[in-house]
């Protein structure tokens, strides 16, 4: 059932321990309400705790996602804020592979300015550069003062 659901182009929200629930949960909820395919992906199986003690059960793990590689089309990867979460994503080579794969397929990465360190660690562009190489990656940034709801409305317009 999961593989059939993922045949369409999907957005993935990658969550790791310490994610920012005030951003992640509205993004998941609002994208799903808009009828878009969006899946939460955890680094490992089981519940994932947010920075402030909210626990969620991701739809998939990275291992399950890798097994579905031939049946999935990922248009967007969303990397939510959260200092601990971003550090875990930055350190995980599976996340790096996934980001490179999605960029190679002309997908997008959505994150905050703080989250830019994850695609940098995946070697999508030079760590010294402040500019994004638009030939290799498109990054949509959420500004700190922008509410998740307004950000998701803008994201939905881009994805549809």
C-alpha positions as CSV (number, residue, x, y, z in Angstrom):
1,X,0.0,0.0,0.0
2,X,2.8,2.4,0.8
3,X,4.5,1.8,-2.6
4,X,1.3,2.6,-4.5
5,X,0.8,5.8,-2.5
6,X,4.3,6.9,-3.3
7,X,4.1,6.3,-7.1
8,X,3.0,9.9,-7.5
9,X,5.5,12.7,-6.9
10,X,5.8,13.2,-3.1
11,X,7.3,15.7,-0.7
12,X,9.3,14.2,2.1
13,X,9.7,15.7,5.6
14,X,12.8,14.3,7.2
15,X,12.5,14.2,11.0
16,X,15.2,13.4,13.5
17,X,15.3,13.6,17.3
18,X,15.0,17.3,18.3
19,X,13.0,18.5,15.3
20,X,11.0,21.8,15.7
21,X,7.4,20.7,16.1
22,X,6.0,24.2,15.6
23,X,7.2,24.0,12.0
24,X,7.0,20.3,11.2
25,X,3.5,19.5,12.3
26,X,1.8,22.4,10.4
27,X,3.8,21.6,7.3
28,X,2.7,18.0,7.3
29,X,-0.9,18.9,8.2
30,X,-1.3,21.7,5.7
31,X,0.3,19.9,2.8
32,X,-1.9,16.8,3.4
33,X,-5.0,19.0,3.7
34,X,-4.1,20.5,0.3
35,X,-4.2,16.9,-1.1
36,X,-0.5,16.7,-1.8
37,X,1.5,13.5,-1.3
38,X,3.7,14.1,1.7
39,X,5.5,11.6,3.9
40,X,7.4,12.0,7.1
41,X,10.6,10.0,7.1
42,X,12.6,9.1,10.3
43,X,16.2,8.2,10.5
44,X,15.3,5.0,12.3
45,X,12.1,3.1,13.2
46,X,9.9,4.2,16.1
47,X,8.8,7.4,17.6
48,X,10.8,10.6,17.1
49,X,10.8,13.2,19.8
50,X,10.7,16.9,19.1
51,X,12.7,19.7,20.8
52,X,9.9,20.2,23.2
53,X,8.7,16.7,23.9
54,X,6.1,16.1,21.2
55,X,6.5,12.6,19.7
56,X,5.5,11.6,16.2
57,X,5.6,8.3,14.3
58,X,7.1,8.8,10.9
59,X,5.4,7.2,7.9
60,X,8.7,5.7,6.7
61,X,12.2,5.2,7.8
62,X,15.2,6.0,5.6
63,X,15.8,2.3,5.2
64,X,12.3,1.7,4.0
65,X,12.6,4.7,1.6
66,X,15.8,3.2,0.1
67,X,14.0,-0.1,-0.5
68,X,11.2,1.8,-2.3
69,X,13.7,3.8,-4.4
70,X,12.5,2.4,-7.8
71,X,8.8,3.2,-7.1
72,X,9.2,6.7,-5.6
73,X,9.4,10.1,-7.2
74,X,10.5,12.8,-4.7
75,X,9.9,16.4,-5.8
76,X,10.7,18.1,-2.5
77,X,12.7,17.3,0.6
78,X,11.8,19.4,3.6
79,X,14.4,19.7,6.4
80,X,12.6,21.2,9.5
81,X,14.5,23.3,12.0
82,X,15.7,22.1,15.3
83,X,19.4,22.3,16.3
84,X,19.6,18.6,17.4
85,X,17.7,17.4,14.4
86,X,19.7,19.3,11.9
87,X,23.0,18.0,13.5
88,X,21.7,14.4,13.1
89,X,20.7,15.0,9.5
90,X,24.0,16.6,8.8
91,X,25.9,13.6,10.2
92,X,23.9,10.9,8.3
93,X,25.3,9.8,5.0
94,X,22.0,8.3,4.0
95,X,20.5,11.8,4.1
96,X,23.3,13.1,2.0
97,X,22.7,10.4,-0.6
98,X,18.9,11.2,-0.6
99,X,19.6,14.9,-1.1
100,X,22.0,14.3,-4.0
101,X,19.5,11.9,-5.6
102,X,16.6,14.3,-5.4
103,X,18.7,17.2,-6.7
104,X,20.0,15.1,-9.6
105,X,16.3,14.5,-10.5
106,X,15.7,18.3,-10.4
107,X,13.9,18.2,-7.0
108,X,14.0,20.9,-4.4
109,X,15.2,21.2,-0.9
110,X,13.2,23.3,1.5
111,X,14.8,24.4,4.8
112,X,15.7,27.4,6.8
113,X,19.0,29.3,6.7
114,X,20.2,27.2,9.6
115,X,19.2,24.1,7.7
116,X,21.4,25.0,4.8
117,X,24.3,23.2,6.6
118,X,22.7,19.8,5.7
119,X,22.9,20.2,1.9
120,X,26.4,21.7,2.3
121,X,27.4,18.5,4.2
122,X,26.0,16.5,1.4
123,X,28.4,18.3,-0.9
124,X,25.7,19.9,-3.1
125,X,27.8,23.0,-3.2
126,X,31.0,24.3,-1.7
127,X,31.0,24.9,2.1
128,X,32.7,28.3,1.6
129,X,30.0,29.6,-0.8
130,X,27.1,31.5,0.6
131,X,25.4,31.3,-2.8
132,X,23.5,28.3,-3.9
133,X,24.5,26.9,-7.3
134,X,21.1,27.0,-9.0
135,X,22.3,24.6,-11.7
136,X,22.6,21.9,-9.0
137,X,20.1,22.7,-6.3
138,X,17.0,24.8,-5.7
139,X,16.6,25.7,-2.1
140,X,13.5,27.4,-0.8
141,X,14.1,29.2,2.5
142,X,11.6,29.9,5.2
143,X,12.3,33.3,6.7
144,X,12.3,33.3,10.5
145,X,9.5,35.8,10.8
146,X,7.3,33.9,8.3
147,X,4.6,31.7,9.9
148,X,4.6,28.1,8.9
149,X,1.1,28.5,7.5
150,X,2.0,31.3,5.1
151,X,5.2,29.4,4.1
152,X,3.2,26.3,3.3
153,X,0.7,28.3,1.3
154,X,3.5,29.6,-0.8
155,X,5.0,26.1,-1.0
156,X,1.7,24.6,-2.2
157,X,1.6,27.1,-5.1
158,X,5.0,26.0,-6.2
159,X,4.2,22.2,-5.9
160,X,0.9,22.2,-7.7
